[in-house]
Each structure stands twice: as structure tokens, then as C-alpha cells.
Amino acid sequence: MPDIDLGTQMADLIMAQRGYQANAAVVDRAKDSYQAALEIGRN
């Protein structure tokens, strides 16, 4: 019998996925902010 709890592993996977999505959203928003600042500087 494997010593792996599938419920715990699935919960860990979901938490990692949500963390990745949150971090990716922060990066996207920061990129958009920097691009907006560059546009303001050009005008």
C-alpha cells in the first residue's frame, strides 16, 4: 500500500494552483501599470 493520502495531495495541488494564479495576476497588473506609466511619459 502506498503511503500517499490522495485527499491531502489534491488539496496541496489546489492550493499551489491558486497561489500560482494569484501571483500571475499580480505580475499582469504590475506590467499593465508600468505600461500605463510609460504611455503617460510619452505624452
mmCIF entry with sequence, helices, sheets and N, C-alpha, C, O atoms, coordinates in Angstrom:
data_MODEL
# 
_entry.id   MODEL 
# 
_entity.id                         1 
_entity.type                       polymer 
_entity.pdbx_number_of_molecules   1 
# 
_entity_poly.entity_id                      1 
_entity_poly.type                           'polypeptide(L)' 
_entity_poly.nstd_linkage                   no 
_entity_poly.nstd_monomer                   no 
_entity_poly.pdbx_seq_one_letter_code       MPDIDLGTQMADLIMAQRGYQANAAVVDRAKDSYQAALEIGRN 
_entity_poly.pdbx_seq_one_letter_code_can   MPDIDLGTQMADLIMAQRGYQANAAVVDRAKDSYQAALEIGRN 
_entity_poly.pdbx_strand_id                 A 
# 
loop_
_entity_poly_seq.entity_id 
_entity_poly_seq.num 
_entity_poly_seq.mon_id 
_entity_poly_seq.hetero 
1 1  MET n 
1 2  PRO n 
1 3  ASP n 
1 4  ILE n 
1 5  ASP n 
1 6  LEU n 
1 7  GLY n 
1 8  THR n 
1 9  GLN n 
1 10 MET n 
1 11 ALA n 
1 12 ASP n 
1 13 LEU n 
1 14 ILE n 
1 15 MET n 
1 16 ALA n 
1 17 GLN n 
1 18 ARG n 
1 19 GLY n 
1 20 TYR n 
1 21 GLN n 
1 22 ALA n 
1 23 ASN n 
1 24 ALA n 
1 25 ALA n 
1 26 VAL n 
1 27 VAL n 
1 28 ASP n 
1 29 ARG n 
1 30 ALA n 
1 31 LYS n 
1 32 ASP n 
1 33 SER n 
1 34 TYR n 
1 35 GLN n 
1 36 ALA n 
1 37 ALA n 
1 38 LEU n 
1 39 GLU n 
1 40 ILE n 
1 41 GLY n 
1 42 ARG n 
1 43 ASN n 
# 
_struct_asym.id          A 
_struct_asym.entity_id   1 
# 
_struct_conf.conf_type_id            HELX_P 
_struct_conf.id                      HELX_P1 
_struct_conf.pdbx_PDB_helix_id       AA1 
_struct_conf.beg_label_comp_id       LEU 
_struct_conf.beg_label_asym_id       A 
_struct_conf.beg_label_seq_id        6 
_struct_conf.pdbx_beg_PDB_ins_code   ? 
_struct_conf.end_label_comp_id       ARG 
_struct_conf.end_label_asym_id       A 
_struct_conf.end_label_seq_id        42 
_struct_conf.pdbx_end_PDB_ins_code   ? 
_struct_conf.beg_auth_comp_id        LEU 
_struct_conf.beg_auth_asym_id        A 
_struct_conf.beg_auth_seq_id         6 
_struct_conf.end_auth_comp_id        ARG 
_struct_conf.end_auth_asym_id        A 
_struct_conf.end_auth_seq_id         42 
_struct_conf.pdbx_PDB_helix_class    1 
_struct_conf.details                 ? 
_struct_conf.pdbx_PDB_helix_length   37 
# 
_struct_conf_type.id          HELX_P 
_struct_conf_type.criteria    ? 
_struct_conf_type.reference   ? 
# 
loop_
_atom_site.group_PDB 
_atom_site.id 
_atom_site.type_symbol 
_atom_site.label_atom_id 
_atom_site.label_alt_id 
_atom_site.label_comp_id 
_atom_site.label_asym_id 
_atom_site.label_entity_id 
_atom_site.label_seq_id 
_atom_site.pdbx_PDB_ins_code 
_atom_site.Cartn_x 
_atom_site.Cartn_y 
_atom_site.Cartn_z 
_atom_site.occupancy 
_atom_site.B_iso_or_equiv 
_atom_site.pdbx_formal_charge 
_atom_site.auth_seq_id 
_atom_site.auth_comp_id 
_atom_site.auth_asym_id 
_atom_site.auth_atom_id 
_atom_site.pdbx_PDB_model_num 
ATOM 1   N N  . MET A 1 1  ? 0.839  -1.188 0.000   1.00 0.00 ? 1  MET A N  1 
ATOM 2   C CA . MET A 1 1  ? 0.000  0.000  0.000   1.00 0.00 ? 1  MET A CA 1 
ATOM 3   C C  . MET A 1 1  ? 0.882  1.248  0.000   1.00 0.00 ? 1  MET A C  1 
ATOM 4   O O  . MET A 1 1  ? 1.788  1.362  0.826   1.00 0.00 ? 1  MET A O  1 
ATOM 5   N N  . PRO A 1 2  ? 0.633  2.169  -0.899  1.00 0.00 ? 2  PRO A N  1 
ATOM 6   C CA . PRO A 1 2  ? 1.410  3.417  -0.895  1.00 0.00 ? 2  PRO A CA 1 
ATOM 7   C C  . PRO A 1 2  ? 1.045  4.279  0.301   1.00 0.00 ? 2  PRO A C  1 
ATOM 8   O O  . PRO A 1 2  ? -0.084 4.261  0.790   1.00 0.00 ? 2  PRO A O  1 
ATOM 9   N N  . ASP A 1 3  ? 2.030  5.029  0.752   1.00 0.00 ? 3  ASP A N  1 
ATOM 10  C CA . ASP A 1 3  ? 1.833  5.896  1.919   1.00 0.00 ? 3  ASP A CA 1 
ATOM 11  C C  . ASP A 1 3  ? 1.497  7.314  1.446   1.00 0.00 ? 3  ASP A C  1 
ATOM 12  O O  . ASP A 1 3  ? 2.121  8.284  1.876   1.00 0.00 ? 3  ASP A O  1 
ATOM 13  N N  . ILE A 1 4  ? 0.506  7.424  0.558   1.00 0.00 ? 4  ILE A N  1 
ATOM 14  C CA . ILE A 1 4  ? 0.118  8.710  -0.003  1.00 0.00 ? 4  ILE A CA 1 
ATOM 15  C C  . ILE A 1 4  ? -1.367 8.915  0.249   1.00 0.00 ? 4  ILE A C  1 
ATOM 16  O O  . ILE A 1 4  ? -2.186 8.053  -0.072  1.00 0.00 ? 4  ILE A O  1 
ATOM 17  N N  . ASP A 1 5  ? -1.707 10.053 0.821   1.00 0.00 ? 5  ASP A N  1 
ATOM 18  C CA . ASP A 1 5  ? -3.104 10.400 1.043   1.00 0.00 ? 5  ASP A CA 1 
ATOM 19  C C  . ASP A 1 5  ? -3.562 11.269 -0.126  1.00 0.00 ? 5  ASP A C  1 
ATOM 20  O O  . ASP A 1 5  ? -3.150 12.423 -0.245  1.00 0.00 ? 5  ASP A O  1 
ATOM 21  N N  . LEU A 1 6  ? -4.401 10.722 -0.974  1.00 0.00 ? 6  LEU A N  1 
ATOM 22  C CA . LEU A 1 6  ? -4.815 11.430 -2.174  1.00 0.00 ? 6  LEU A CA 1 
ATOM 23  C C  . LEU A 1 6  ? -5.582 12.712 -1.854  1.00 0.00 ? 6  LEU A C  1 
ATOM 24  O O  . LEU A 1 6  ? -5.470 13.698 -2.582  1.00 0.00 ? 6  LEU A O  1 
ATOM 25  N N  . GLY A 1 7  ? -6.346 12.704 -0.791  1.00 0.00 ? 7  GLY A N  1 
ATOM 26  C CA . GLY A 1 7  ? -7.080 13.915 -0.403  1.00 0.00 ? 7  GLY A CA 1 
ATOM 27  C C  . GLY A 1 7  ? -6.140 15.055 -0.046  1.00 0.00 ? 7  GLY A C  1 
ATOM 28  O O  . GLY A 1 7  ? -6.353 16.195 -0.458  1.00 0.00 ? 7  GLY A O  1 
ATOM 29  N N  . THR A 1 8  ? -5.110 14.748 0.714   1.00 0.00 ? 8  THR A N  1 
ATOM 30  C CA . THR A 1 8  ? -4.126 15.762 1.088   1.00 0.00 ? 8  THR A CA 1 
ATOM 31  C C  . THR A 1 8  ? -3.349 16.238 -0.132  1.00 0.00 ? 8  THR A C  1 
ATOM 32  O O  . THR A 1 8  ? -3.095 17.433 -0.282  1.00 0.00 ? 8  THR A O  1 
ATOM 33  N N  . GLN A 1 9  ? -2.976 15.320 -0.992  1.00 0.00 ? 9  GLN A N  1 
ATOM 34  C CA . GLN A 1 9  ? -2.238 15.686 -2.192  1.00 0.00 ? 9  GLN A CA 1 
ATOM 35  C C  . GLN A 1 9  ? -3.080 16.583 -3.108  1.00 0.00 ? 9  GLN A C  1 
ATOM 36  O O  . GLN A 1 9  ? -2.558 17.534 -3.690  1.00 0.00 ? 9  GLN A O  1 
ATOM 37  N N  . MET A 1 10 ? -4.360 16.289 -3.237  1.00 0.00 ? 10 MET A N  1 
ATOM 38  C CA . MET A 1 10 ? -5.235 17.097 -4.082  1.00 0.00 ? 10 MET A CA 1 
ATOM 39  C C  . MET A 1 10 ? -5.425 18.484 -3.476  1.00 0.00 ? 10 MET A C  1 
ATOM 40  O O  . MET A 1 10 ? -5.446 19.477 -4.203  1.00 0.00 ? 10 MET A O  1 
ATOM 41  N N  . ALA A 1 11 ? -5.563 18.562 -2.166  1.00 0.00 ? 11 ALA A N  1 
ATOM 42  C CA . ALA A 1 11 ? -5.691 19.860 -1.506  1.00 0.00 ? 11 ALA A CA 1 
ATOM 43  C C  . ALA A 1 11 ? -4.423 20.688 -1.696  1.00 0.00 ? 11 ALA A C  1 
ATOM 44  O O  . ALA A 1 11 ? -4.502 21.888 -1.955  1.00 0.00 ? 11 ALA A O  1 
ATOM 45  N N  . ASP A 1 12 ? -3.263 20.062 -1.569  1.00 0.00 ? 12 ASP A N  1 
ATOM 46  C CA . ASP A 1 12 ? -1.994 20.761 -1.787  1.00 0.00 ? 12 ASP A CA 1 
ATOM 47  C C  . ASP A 1 12 ? -1.873 21.249 -3.227  1.00 0.00 ? 12 ASP A C  1 
ATOM 48  O O  . ASP A 1 12 ? -1.379 22.350 -3.473  1.00 0.00 ? 12 ASP A O  1 
ATOM 49  N N  . LEU A 1 13 ? -2.321 20.438 -4.171  1.00 0.00 ? 13 LEU A N  1 
ATOM 50  C CA . LEU A 1 13 ? -2.273 20.812 -5.576  1.00 0.00 ? 13 LEU A CA 1 
ATOM 51  C C  . LEU A 1 13 ? -3.172 22.019 -5.848  1.00 0.00 ? 13 LEU A C  1 
ATOM 52  O O  . LEU A 1 13 ? -2.772 22.945 -6.554  1.00 0.00 ? 13 LEU A O  1 
ATOM 53  N N  . ILE A 1 14 ? -4.367 22.012 -5.298  1.00 0.00 ? 14 ILE A N  1 
ATOM 54  C CA . ILE A 1 14 ? -5.289 23.131 -5.496  1.00 0.00 ? 14 ILE A CA 1 
ATOM 55  C C  . ILE A 1 14 ? -4.729 24.403 -4.883  1.00 0.00 ? 14 ILE A C  1 
ATOM 56  O O  . ILE A 1 14 ? -4.833 25.475 -5.479  1.00 0.00 ? 14 ILE A O  1 
ATOM 57  N N  . MET A 1 15 ? -4.137 24.298 -3.702  1.00 0.00 ? 15 MET A N  1 
ATOM 58  C CA . MET A 1 15 ? -3.565 25.482 -3.056  1.00 0.00 ? 15 MET A CA 1 
ATOM 59  C C  . MET A 1 15 ? -2.391 26.020 -3.865  1.00 0.00 ? 15 MET A C  1 
ATOM 60  O O  . MET A 1 15 ? -2.241 27.234 -3.996  1.00 0.00 ? 15 MET A O  1 
ATOM 61  N N  . ALA A 1 16 ? -1.566 25.146 -4.403  1.00 0.00 ? 16 ALA A N  1 
ATOM 62  C CA . ALA A 1 16 ? -0.439 25.589 -5.225  1.00 0.00 ? 16 ALA A CA 1 
ATOM 63  C C  . ALA A 1 16 ? -0.935 26.251 -6.499  1.00 0.00 ? 16 ALA A C  1 
ATOM 64  O O  . ALA A 1 16 ? -0.383 27.260 -6.936  1.00 0.00 ? 16 ALA A O  1 
ATOM 65  N N  . GLN A 1 17 ? -1.972 25.687 -7.091  1.00 0.00 ? 17 GLN A N  1 
ATOM 66  C CA . GLN A 1 17 ? -2.526 26.254 -8.318  1.00 0.00 ? 17 GLN A CA 1 
ATOM 67  C C  . GLN A 1 17 ? -3.112 27.640 -8.061  1.00 0.00 ? 17 GLN A C  1 
ATOM 68  O O  . GLN A 1 17 ? -2.909 28.552 -8.862  1.00 0.00 ? 17 GLN A O  1 
ATOM 69  N N  . ARG A 1 18 ? -3.821 27.805 -6.975  1.00 0.00 ? 18 ARG A N  1 
ATOM 70  C CA . ARG A 1 18 ? -4.404 29.118 -6.648  1.00 0.00 ? 18 ARG A CA 1 
ATOM 71  C C  . ARG A 1 18 ? -3.316 30.136 -6.329  1.00 0.00 ? 18 ARG A C  1 
ATOM 72  O O  . ARG A 1 18 ? -3.438 31.308 -6.686  1.00 0.00 ? 18 ARG A O  1 
ATOM 73  N N  . GLY A 1 19 ? -2.270 29.701 -5.670  1.00 0.00 ? 19 GLY A N  1 
ATOM 74  C CA . GLY A 1 19 ? -1.152 30.596 -5.400  1.00 0.00 ? 19 GLY A CA 1 
ATOM 75  C C  . GLY A 1 19 ? -0.480 31.043 -6.678  1.00 0.00 ? 19 GLY A C  1 
ATOM 76  O O  . GLY A 1 19 ? -0.129 32.215 -6.823  1.00 0.00 ? 19 GLY A O  1 
ATOM 77  N N  . TYR A 1 20 ? -0.297 30.124 -7.604  1.00 0.00 ? 20 TYR A N  1 
ATOM 78  C CA . TYR A 1 20 ? 0.309  30.468 -8.889  1.00 0.00 ? 20 TYR A CA 1 
ATOM 79  C C  . TYR A 1 20 ? -0.573 31.462 -9.647  1.00 0.00 ? 20 TYR A C  1 
ATOM 80  O O  . TYR A 1 20 ? -0.071 32.441 -10.198 1.00 0.00 ? 20 TYR A O  1 
ATOM 81  N N  . GLN A 1 21 ? -1.875 31.214 -9.676  1.00 0.00 ? 21 GLN A N  1 
ATOM 82  C CA . GLN A 1 21 ? -2.801 32.112 -10.363 1.00 0.00 ? 21 GLN A CA 1 
ATOM 83  C C  . GLN A 1 21 ? -2.775 33.504 -9.744  1.00 0.00 ? 21 GLN A C  1 
ATOM 84  O O  . GLN A 1 21 ? -2.798 34.500 -10.467 1.00 0.00 ? 21 GLN A O  1 
ATOM 85  N N  . ALA A 1 22 ? -2.729 33.586 -8.418  1.00 0.00 ? 22 ALA A N  1 
ATOM 86  C CA . ALA A 1 22 ? -2.688 34.888 -7.750  1.00 0.00 ? 22 ALA A CA 1 
ATOM 87  C C  . ALA A 1 22 ? -1.393 35.620 -8.096  1.00 0.00 ? 22 ALA A C  1 
ATOM 88  O O  . ALA A 1 22 ? -1.417 36.819 -8.374  1.00 0.00 ? 22 ALA A O  1 
ATOM 89  N N  . ASN A 1 23 ? -0.280 34.919 -8.083  1.00 0.00 ? 23 ASN A N  1 
ATOM 90  C CA . ASN A 1 23 ? 0.995  35.553 -8.414  1.00 0.00 ? 23 ASN A CA 1 
ATOM 91  C C  . ASN A 1 23 ? 1.042  35.997 -9.869  1.00 0.00 ? 23 ASN A C  1 
ATOM 92  O O  . ASN A 1 23 ? 1.583  37.059 -10.178 1.00 0.00 ? 23 ASN A O  1 
ATOM 93  N N  . ALA A 1 24 ? 0.481  35.194 -10.758 1.00 0.00 ? 24 ALA A N  1 
ATOM 94  C CA . ALA A 1 24 ? 0.444  35.567 -12.170 1.00 0.00 ? 24 ALA A CA 1 
ATOM 95  C C  . ALA A 1 24 ? -0.424 36.805 -12.374 1.00 0.00 ? 24 ALA A C  1 
ATOM 96  O O  . ALA A 1 24 ? -0.097 37.657 -13.201 1.00 0.00 ? 24 ALA A O  1 
ATOM 97  N N  . ALA A 1 25 ? -1.512 36.913 -11.640 1.00 0.00 ? 25 ALA A N  1 
ATOM 98  C CA . ALA A 1 25 ? -2.380 38.087 -11.750 1.00 0.00 ? 25 ALA A CA 1 
ATOM 99  C C  . ALA A 1 25 ? -1.654 39.337 -11.263 1.00 0.00 ? 25 ALA A C  1 
ATOM 100 O O  . ALA A 1 25 ? -1.819 40.409 -11.844 1.00 0.00 ? 25 ALA A O  1 
ATOM 101 N N  . VAL A 1 26 ? -0.861 39.217 -10.214 1.00 0.00 ? 26 VAL A N  1 
ATOM 102 C CA . VAL A 1 26 ? -0.098 40.360 -9.706  1.00 0.00 ? 26 VAL A CA 1 
ATOM 103 C C  . VAL A 1 26 ? 0.912  40.816 -10.752 1.00 0.00 ? 26 VAL A C  1 
ATOM 104 O O  . VAL A 1 26 ? 1.079  42.015 -10.976 1.00 0.00 ? 26 VAL A O  1 
ATOM 105 N N  . VAL A 1 27 ? 1.579  39.870 -11.387 1.00 0.00 ? 27 VAL A N  1 
ATOM 106 C CA . VAL A 1 27 ? 2.562  40.214 -12.415 1.00 0.00 ? 27 VAL A CA 1 
ATOM 107 C C  . VAL A 1 27 ? 1.872  40.915 -13.585 1.00 0.00 ? 27 VAL A C  1 
ATOM 108 O O  . VAL A 1 27 ? 2.383  41.907 -14.104 1.00 0.00 ? 27 VAL A O  1 
ATOM 109 N N  . ASP A 1 28 ? 0.728  40.408 -13.994 1.00 0.00 ? 28 ASP A N  1 
ATOM 110 C CA . ASP A 1 28 ? -0.002 41.032 -15.108 1.00 0.00 ? 28 ASP A CA 1 
ATOM 111 C C  . ASP A 1 28 ? -0.430 42.459 -14.758 1.00 0.00 ? 28 ASP A C  1 
ATOM 112 O O  . ASP A 1 28 ? -0.317 43.362 -15.587 1.00 0.00 ? 28 ASP A O  1 
ATOM 113 N N  . ARG A 1 29 ? -0.917 42.661 -13.544 1.00 0.00 ? 29 ARG A N  1 
ATOM 114 C CA . ARG A 1 29 ? -1.340 44.008 -13.144 1.00 0.00 ? 29 ARG A CA 1 
ATOM 115 C C  . ARG A 1 29 ? -0.151 44.959 -13.047 1.00 0.00 ? 29 ARG A C  1 
ATOM 116 O O  . ARG A 1 29 ? -0.259 46.126 -13.425 1.00 0.00 ? 29 ARG A O  1 
ATOM 117 N N  . ALA A 1 30 ? 0.964  44.480 -12.553 1.00 0.00 ? 30 ALA A N  1 
ATOM 118 C CA . ALA A 1 30 ? 2.160  45.320 -12.479 1.00 0.00 ? 30 ALA A CA 1 
ATOM 119 C C  . ALA A 1 30 ? 2.630  45.695 -13.879 1.00 0.00 ? 30 ALA A C  1 
ATOM 120 O O  . ALA A 1 30 ? 3.013  46.839 -14.124 1.00 0.00 ? 30 ALA A O  1 
ATOM 121 N N  . LYS A 1 31 ? 2.600  44.733 -14.794 1.00 0.00 ? 31 LYS A N  1 
ATOM 122 C CA . LYS A 1 31 ? 3.002  45.008 -16.168 1.00 0.00 ? 31 LYS A CA 1 
ATOM 123 C C  . LYS A 1 31 ? 2.089  46.058 -16.793 1.00 0.00 ? 31 LYS A C  1 
ATOM 124 O O  . LYS A 1 31 ? 2.562  46.977 -17.462 1.00 0.00 ? 31 LYS A O  1 
ATOM 125 N N  . ASP A 1 32 ? 0.794  45.924 -16.579 1.00 0.00 ? 32 ASP A N  1 
ATOM 126 C CA . ASP A 1 32 ? -0.152 46.910 -17.108 1.00 0.00 ? 32 ASP A CA 1 
ATOM 127 C C  . ASP A 1 32 ? 0.099  48.291 -16.514 1.00 0.00 ? 32 ASP A C  1 
ATOM 128 O O  . ASP A 1 32 ? 0.011  49.294 -17.223 1.00 0.00 ? 32 ASP A O  1 
ATOM 129 N N  . SER A 1 33 ? 0.409  48.352 -15.227 1.00 0.00 ? 33 SER A N  1 
ATOM 130 C CA . SER A 1 33 ? 0.690  49.641 -14.580 1.00 0.00 ? 33 SER A CA 1 
ATOM 131 C C  . SER A 1 33 ? 1.942  50.285 -15.157 1.00 0.00 ? 33 SER A C  1 
ATOM 132 O O  . SER A 1 33 ? 1.966  51.489 -15.413 1.00 0.00 ? 33 SER A O  1 
ATOM 133 N N  . TYR A 1 34 ? 2.979  49.486 -15.360 1.00 0.00 ? 34 TYR A N  1 
ATOM 134 C CA . TYR A 1 34 ? 4.214  50.024 -15.925 1.00 0.00 ? 34 TYR A CA 1 
ATOM 135 C C  . TYR A 1 34 ? 3.994  50.513 -17.358 1.00 0.00 ? 34 TYR A C  1 
ATOM 136 O O  . TYR A 1 34 ? 4.535  51.544 -17.757 1.00 0.00 ? 34 TYR A O  1 
ATOM 137 N N  . GLN A 1 35 ? 3.203  49.772 -18.125 1.00 0.00 ? 35 GLN A N  1 
ATOM 138 C CA . GLN A 1 35 ? 2.923  50.203 -19.480 1.00 0.00 ? 35 GLN A CA 1 
ATOM 139 C C  . GLN A 1 35 ? 2.118  51.509 -19.494 1.00 0.00 ? 35 GLN A C  1 
ATOM 140 O O  . GLN A 1 35 ? 2.357  52.380 -20.331 1.00 0.00 ? 35 GLN A O  1 
ATOM 141 N N  . ALA A 1 36 ? 1.167  51.640 -18.566 1.00 0.00 ? 36 ALA A N  1 
ATOM 142 C CA . ALA A 1 36 ? 0.386  52.863 -18.473 1.00 0.00 ? 36 ALA A CA 1 
ATOM 143 C C  . ALA A 1 36 ? 1.293  54.036 -18.084 1.00 0.00 ? 36 ALA A C  1 
ATOM 144 O O  . ALA A 1 36 ? 1.131  55.139 -18.605 1.00 0.00 ? 36 ALA A O  1 
ATOM 145 N N  . ALA A 1 37 ? 2.229  53.810 -17.187 1.00 0.00 ? 37 ALA A N  1 
ATOM 146 C CA . ALA A 1 37 ? 3.161  54.869 -16.791 1.00 0.00 ? 37 ALA A CA 1 
ATOM 147 C C  . ALA A 1 37 ? 4.035  55.292 -17.966 1.00 0.00 ? 37 ALA A C  1 
ATOM 148 O O  . ALA A 1 37 ? 4.314  56.478 -18.142 1.00 0.00 ? 37 ALA A O  1 
ATOM 149 N N  . LEU A 1 38 ? 4.462  54.331 -18.763 1.00 0.00 ? 38 LEU A N  1 
ATOM 150 C CA . LEU A 1 38 ? 5.260  54.655 -19.944 1.00 0.00 ? 38 LEU A CA 1 
ATOM 151 C C  . LEU A 1 38 ? 4.446  55.470 -20.949 1.00 0.00 ? 38 LEU A C  1 
ATOM 152 O O  . LEU A 1 38 ? 4.968  56.395 -21.572 1.00 0.00 ? 38 LEU A O  1 
ATOM 153 N N  . GLU A 1 39 ? 3.194  55.132 -21.100 1.00 0.00 ? 39 GLU A N  1 
ATOM 154 C CA . GLU A 1 39 ? 2.329  55.887 -22.015 1.00 0.00 ? 39 GLU A CA 1 
ATOM 155 C C  . GLU A 1 39 ? 2.146  57.319 -21.523 1.00 0.00 ? 39 GLU A C  1 
ATOM 156 O O  . GLU A 1 39 ? 2.136  58.249 -22.329 1.00 0.00 ? 39 GLU A O  1 
ATOM 157 N N  . ILE A 1 40 ? 2.005  57.504 -20.231 1.00 0.00 ? 40 ILE A N  1 
ATOM 158 C CA . ILE A 1 40 ? 1.868  58.852 -19.673 1.00 0.00 ? 40 ILE A CA 1 
ATOM 159 C C  . ILE A 1 40 ? 3.153  59.647 -19.932 1.00 0.00 ? 40 ILE A C  1 
ATOM 160 O O  . ILE A 1 40 ? 3.108  60.832 -20.262 1.00 0.00 ? 40 ILE A O  1 
ATOM 161 N N  . GLY A 1 41 ? 4.285  58.981 -19.778 1.00 0.00 ? 41 GLY A N  1 
ATOM 162 C CA . GLY A 1 41 ? 5.577  59.649 -20.004 1.00 0.00 ? 41 GLY A CA 1 
ATOM 163 C C  . GLY A 1 41 ? 5.786  60.039 -21.460 1.00 0.00 ? 41 GLY A C  1 
ATOM 164 O O  . GLY A 1 41 ? 6.472  61.019 -21.752 1.00 0.00 ? 41 GLY A O  1 
ATOM 165 N N  . ARG A 1 42 ? 5.197  59.276 -22.372 1.00 0.00 ? 42 ARG A N  1 
ATOM 166 C CA . ARG A 1 42 ? 5.363  59.591 -23.802 1.00 0.00 ? 42 ARG A CA 1 
ATOM 167 C C  . ARG A 1 42 ? 4.511  60.777 -24.230 1.00 0.00 ? 42 ARG A C  1 
ATOM 168 O O  . ARG A 1 42 ? 4.837  61.464 -25.199 1.00 0.00 ? 42 ARG A O  1 
ATOM 169 N N  . ASN A 1 43 ? 3.429  61.015 -23.515 1.00 0.00 ? 43 ASN A N  1 
ATOM 170 C CA . ASN A 1 43 ? 2.508  62.105 -23.911 1.00 0.00 ? 43 ASN A CA 1 
ATOM 171 C C  . ASN A 1 43 ? 2.838  63.416 -23.258 1.00 0.00 ? 43 ASN A C  1 
ATOM 172 O O  . ASN A 1 43 ? 2.155  64.412 -23.495 1.00 0.00 ? 43 ASN A O  1 
# 
